[in-house]
Amino acid sequence: MAEEAKNGGGAALATQGHGTGGVAAGTAIVVPDAVQNPGLPPHRKRVTDLDGKKEKRAERIVYSLFYISVLGSIGAVLAYMFFPIESGELEAIRLQTMFVGIGMTLALLAVGIGAVHWGKALMADHESIDLRHPVSSDEETRKASGEIFEIADKESGFSRRTLVRNSLLGALIAFPIPGITLLRGLAPQDQDPVVLLKHTMWDKGVRLARDGGGAIVGAPIRAADVTIGSVFHVVPENLGEASHVLDEKAKAIVLLMRLDADDLHPSSGRENWAYDGIVAYSKVCTHVGCPVALYEQHTHHLLCPCHQSQFDVSHEAKVIFGPAKRPLPQLPITVDDEGYLVAQSDFTEPVGPSFWERLK
């Protein structure tokens, strides 16, 4: 009975709502205009709107931050120059990393804080509604767009506040310079990159050894130790003889895998580059040089974690997905008299990114 009364009451309210122009919401009736729109709260002016001195102070803070950003960018470039790392000394590497990092952090942090403070303290402070509407490319719309830019310029004070504008432009021009400068260290300037990347420490008879991390060379690898589905990170056994071990390792690092020999599809001339299903490919991605290290045993795919390029190991590491445009270079291997895996030769093509200009 209570349920019926409740339902009956709801029906009565609904009927009453229909009669008064209300809208049923559950068991309640919402009458139009029953709740008035309170509107926006009273606008509270900022201290920079009320006090001209504080406005000038905020302006000085903003352009000072932008100039600090410029100094940070210049400082990063100077740190790169004053602490060269070509010698390979650990202390120089640490100092350059620290001071270049501090300079770039200061450059980005200062320009970011300055932009936020500009927006909160100096730009126009009023509420507005930006209505969406179809935009065509006729003359009237283009004129309206121009007016929008003029209003934005007026509200931001971009043209009026010359110190803020010029310091911002200087900061935006300066902060990419450290990154551009650091690109110089990616390859020597006095050597042909094709020659540099084509020749590694691999040579005929050099044993394949486990990568011990850093400059450490592990034990050589026997073919019998490589099981189907296993993956080894491999370096030349003679890597320790290099004058710049890490530089040579970056070029010579290899991934070693074993598949069922029937799953391999070598092209003409490469039939003997593998040994009993064991293959070796450069670990350096041909896109931008990231380490390719993720192997999927069932599909025989190698994945580069940086930009998701995928290579098919069963078909000479050809590219099957992603931005890479060239297969991973293959290292021809065989075994010596003691059963250790050895290289037949160096790579037959340059390792690393494909954007290098290459000799034909």
C-alpha positions in Angstrom: 0.0 0.0 0.0 2.9 2.3 0.8 4.4 1.6 -2.5 1.2 2.3 -4.3 0.8 5.6 -2.4 4.3 6.5 -3.3 3.7 5.8 -7.0 0.4 7.5 -6.9 2.0 10.6 -5.4 4.7 10.6 -8.0 2.1 10.3 -10.8 0.1 13.2 -9.2 3.3 15.3 -9.1 4.0 14.5 -12.7 0.5 15.4 -13.7 0.8 18.6 -11.7 4.1 19.3 -13.3 2.7 19.0 -16.8 -0.1 21.4 -15.8 2.3 24.0 -14.5 5.0 23.8 -17.2 7.4 22.1 -14.9 9.7 19.2 -15.8 9.7 15.9 -13.9 13.0 14.9 -12.5 12.6 11.6 -10.6 9.8 12.3 -8.2 10.4 16.0 -8.1 9.1 18.8 -10.3 11.6 21.5 -11.5 9.7 24.6 -12.5 11.4 26.8 -15.2 13.0 29.9 -13.7 12.7 28.4 -10.2 16.4 29.0 -9.6 17.8 32.2 -10.9 21.2 32.3 -12.5 23.4 34.0 -10.0 25.8 35.2 -12.7 29.5 35.8 -12.2 30.8 36.8 -8.8 32.0 40.4 -8.4 35.3 41.0 -10.2 38.2 41.3 -7.8 40.9 43.5 -9.2 44.5 42.4 -8.8 47.1 44.4 -6.9 48.8 45.2 -10.3 45.5 46.7 -11.5 45.2 48.9 -8.4 48.8 50.0 -7.9 50.9 51.2 -10.8 54.1 50.6 -8.8 53.3 47.0 -8.3 52.5 46.7 -12.0 55.9 48.0 -12.9 57.5 45.7 -10.4 55.7 42.7 -11.9 56.8 43.8 -15.4 60.4 44.0 -14.1 60.2 40.5 -12.7 58.9 39.1 -16.0 61.6 40.6 -18.2 64.2 39.8 -15.7 63.2 36.1 -15.8 63.4 36.2 -19.5 66.9 37.6 -19.4 67.9 35.0 -16.9 66.7 32.4 -19.4 69.0 33.9 -22.0 71.9 33.7 -19.5 71.1 30.1 -18.7 71.2 29.2 -22.4 74.5 31.0 -22.9 75.9 29.4 -19.8 75.0 25.9 -21.1 76.9 26.6 -24.3 80.0 27.9 -22.4 79.9 24.9 -20.1 80.0 22.7 -23.2 83.0 24.6 -24.5 85.0 24.9 -21.2 84.5 21.2 -20.1 85.3 19.2 -23.3 84.6 15.5 -23.1 86.6 14.4 -26.1 89.4 13.3 -23.8 87.1 10.7 -22.2 88.0 11.8 -18.7 85.3 10.9 -16.2 85.7 14.2 -14.3 85.2 16.3 -17.4 82.1 14.3 -18.4 80.6 14.9 -14.9 81.4 18.6 -14.9 80.0 19.1 -18.4 76.9 17.1 -17.7 76.2 19.1 -14.5 76.8 22.6 -15.8 75.2 22.1 -19.1 72.2 20.6 -17.3 72.0 23.5 -14.9 72.2 26.0 -17.7 69.4 24.4 -19.7 67.3 23.9 -16.6 67.6 27.6 -15.7 66.8 28.6 -19.3 63.6 26.6 -19.5 62.5 27.2 -15.9 63.0 31.0 -16.1 61.1 31.4 -19.4 58.3 29.2 -18.1 57.9 31.0 -14.8 58.2 34.4 -16.6 55.4 33.5 -19.0 53.1 32.3 -16.2 53.7 35.5 -14.1 53.1 37.6 -17.2 49.7 36.0 -17.7 48.7 36.2 -14.1 49.9 39.6 -13.2 49.9 41.7 -16.4 47.7 40.4 -19.1 44.0 41.6 -19.3 42.0 40.2 -16.3 38.4 40.0 -17.2 35.9 37.1 -17.8 34.9 36.4 -21.4 33.0 33.7 -23.3 34.4 32.4 -26.6 31.4 31.2 -28.6 32.0 28.5 -31.2 30.6 29.1 -34.6 31.3 28.0 -38.2 34.4 29.7 -39.6 34.7 30.2 -43.3 37.5 31.7 -45.3 35.6 34.6 -46.7 36.7 38.2 -46.4 34.6 38.9 -43.4 36.0 36.0 -41.4 39.6 37.0 -42.3 38.9 40.5 -41.1 37.4 39.1 -37.9 40.5 37.0 -37.4 42.7 40.0 -37.7 40.6 41.8 -35.1 41.0 38.9 -32.8 44.8 39.1 -33.1 44.6 42.9 -32.5 42.5 42.3 -29.3 44.9 39.6 -28.1 47.9 41.9 -28.6 46.1 44.7 -26.8 45.1 42.5 -23.9 48.5 40.9 -23.5 50.4 44.1 -23.9 52.8 42.3 -26.3 53.4 45.4 -28.4 53.1 47.9 -25.6 55.4 46.3 -23.1 58.6 46.4 -25.2 61.0 45.2 -22.5 58.8 42.1 -21.8 58.4 41.4 -25.5 62.1 41.8 -26.4 63.3 39.8 -23.4 60.8 37.0 -24.3 62.0 36.9 -27.9 65.6 36.8 -26.8 64.8 33.9 -24.4 63.0 32.0 -27.1 65.9 32.5 -29.6 68.5 31.6 -27.0 67.1 28.5 -25.3 67.4 26.1 -28.3 71.1 27.0 -28.8 72.4 24.6 -26.1 70.6 21.7 -27.8 72.0 22.7 -31.2 75.5 23.0 -29.7 75.3 19.6 -28.2 74.5 18.1 -31.6 78.0 18.9 -32.5 79.3 16.2 -30.2 77.3 13.4 -31.9 80.0 12.8 -34.5 83.6 14.0 -35.0 83.9 16.9 -37.4 87.2 15.9 -39.0 86.1 12.4 -40.1 83.8 11.1 -42.7 80.8 9.5 -40.8 80.4 6.8 -43.4 84.0 5.6 -42.8 83.6 6.1 -39.1 80.5 4.0 -38.9 81.4 1.4 -41.4 84.5 0.0 -39.6 84.2 -1.5 -36.2 86.4 -3.7 -34.1 84.8 -6.8 -35.6 87.2 -8.7 -37.8 87.8 -12.2 -39.1 88.3 -14.6 -36.2 87.3 -12.2 -33.4 85.3 -14.1 -30.8 81.9 -13.0 -29.7 81.9 -12.2 -26.0 79.2 -11.3 -23.5 78.6 -7.7 -22.8 79.6 -7.2 -19.1 78.3 -3.6 -19.0 80.2 -0.4 -19.5 83.8 -1.2 -20.6 83.7 -4.8 -19.2 84.0 -7.6 -21.7 82.6 -10.9 -20.5 83.4 -14.5 -21.4 83.4 -15.7 -25.1 80.3 -17.6 -26.2 80.2 -21.1 -27.4 77.7 -22.1 -30.1 76.5 -24.9 -27.8 75.5 -22.3 -25.1 73.0 -20.5 -27.4 69.7 -22.2 -27.1 66.7 -21.6 -29.4 64.9 -18.5 -28.3 67.8 -17.1 -26.3 69.3 -13.6 -26.7 72.8 -12.5 -25.9 74.1 -8.9 -25.8 77.5 -9.3 -27.5 80.7 -7.3 -27.9 84.0 -8.1 -29.6 86.4 -10.0 -27.3 89.2 -7.6 -28.3 87.1 -4.5 -27.3 89.4 -3.8 -24.3 92.3 -3.1 -26.7 90.5 0.0 -28.0 91.8 3.5 -26.9 88.2 4.7 -26.6 86.3 1.6 -25.4 82.8 3.1 -25.1 83.0 4.7 -28.5 84.0 1.5 -30.2 81.4 -0.5 -28.2 78.6 1.9 -29.3 79.4 0.9 -32.9 80.1 -2.8 -32.4 77.4 -3.9 -30.0 75.5 -6.9 -31.4 72.4 -8.9 -30.5 72.9 -12.7 -30.9 69.8 -15.0 -31.3 69.2 -18.6 -32.2 66.2 -19.7 -34.3 65.3 -23.0 -35.9 67.5 -23.0 -39.0 64.4 -23.7 -41.2 62.9 -20.4 -40.1 65.8 -18.4 -41.6 65.4 -17.0 -45.1 68.8 -15.7 -46.2 69.3 -13.9 -49.5 71.7 -15.0 -52.1 75.3 -14.6 -50.9 74.3 -14.7 -47.2 73.6 -18.4 -46.9 76.7 -18.9 -44.6 76.4 -15.8 -42.5 74.5 -17.7 -39.8 75.7 -20.8 -37.9 73.1 -23.6 -37.2 70.3 -21.0 -36.8 72.4 -18.5 -34.8 72.4 -15.0 -36.2 74.0 -11.7 -35.1 72.6 -8.2 -35.9 73.7 -4.7 -35.0 72.0 -3.5 -31.9 72.0 0.1 -33.1 68.6 1.0 -34.7 68.8 2.3 -38.2 66.3 5.1 -37.4 68.1 7.4 -34.8 70.5 4.9 -33.2 68.6 3.7 -30.1 69.4 0.3 -28.7 67.2 -2.4 -30.2 66.9 -4.9 -27.3 63.4 -6.4 -27.2 63.1 -9.8 -28.9 59.8 -11.7 -29.3 60.7 -15.4 -29.7 57.5 -16.6 -31.3 57.3 -14.0 -34.0 61.1 -13.5 -34.4 60.6 -9.8 -34.2 63.0 -7.2 -32.7 61.5 -4.0 -31.3 63.2 -0.7 -30.8 61.7 0.8 -27.7 62.3 4.5 -28.7 60.0 4.8 -31.8 58.6 1.2 -32.1 60.5 0.2 -35.3 60.2 -3.6 -35.7 62.6 -5.9 -37.5 62.0 -9.5 -38.7 65.0 -11.6 -37.7 63.9 -14.5 -39.8 64.2 -12.3 -42.9 67.5 -10.6 -42.4 66.1 -8.1 -39.9 64.1 -6.2 -42.5 61.8 -3.4 -41.3 58.2 -4.5 -40.9 56.9 -1.5 -38.9 57.9 1.9 -37.8 60.0 4.8 -39.0 63.3 2.9 -39.7 64.0 2.6 -43.4 66.9 0.1 -43.5 67.4 -3.4 -42.1 69.8 -3.9 -39.2 73.3 -4.7 -40.5 74.1 -8.4 -40.1 77.4 -9.6 -38.7 78.6 -12.8 -40.5 79.5 -15.4 -37.9 80.9 -19.0 -37.7 82.7 -21.1 -35.1 86.4 -21.7 -34.5 88.2 -25.0 -33.7 87.2 -24.8 -30.0 83.5 -24.2 -30.8 83.4 -20.5 -29.9 81.4 -18.2 -32.1 83.6 -15.8 -34.2 83.1 -13.1 -36.8 83.8 -13.9 -40.4 84.5 -10.2 -41.1 83.4 -6.7 -40.1 79.9 -5.4 -41.0 79.6 -5.0 -44.7 77.7 -1.7 -44.4 77.7 1.2 -41.9 75.9 0.7 -38.7 73.5 3.2 -37.1 71.0 5.8 -38.4 70.2 5.8 -42.1 70.3 9.6 -42.5 74.1 9.5 -42.9 75.3 10.1 -46.4 76.7 6.7 -47.5 79.3 5.5 -50.0 77.9 3.3 -52.8 
